[in-house]
Amino acid sequence: MENKDNDFEIMEKKKKILLKAIGKVVFEKRKTLNKGINKFSFEYDIGNGLLSRLENGKTDTKISTLWKIANAFELKFSDFAKLIENELDSNFNFYN
């Protein structure tokens, strides 16, 4: 049981790292557009509360929302994912 608890803690820690990386990329890309949260949210139909929590690494979201955000930045989703990946350690992995 102790090992399962430890595995869960590790996974939660890794998830937080990933969410912070996503948030950083979204925040930085949004700032390059010179758009506040409210304007960006309205123009791209993404809730401003959700966007704020996402940028702060406080929420996990659906892939469809991330796809919309990538498109808002005029990026293919794969390019957007690469920007997130670049924020992580090169050996980032949920399972080790």
Long-range contacts (C-beta under 8 A, 24 or more apart in sequence): 11-94, 14-92, 14-93, 14-94, 15-60, 15-94, 16-57, 17-88, 17-92, 18-84, 18-88, 18-92, 19-54, 19-57, 19-58, 19-59, 19-60, 20-57, 21-57, 21-84, 21-87, 21-88, 22-54, 22-57, 22-66, 22-84, 23-54, 23-55, 23-56, 23-57, 23-58, 24-55, 24-57, 24-87, 25-80, 25-83, 25-84, 25-87, 26-51, 26-54, 26-55, 26-69, 27-55, 29-73, 29-75, 29-83, 30-55, 30-73, 33-73, 40-72, 43-72, 44-68, 44-69, 44-71, 44-72, 46-72
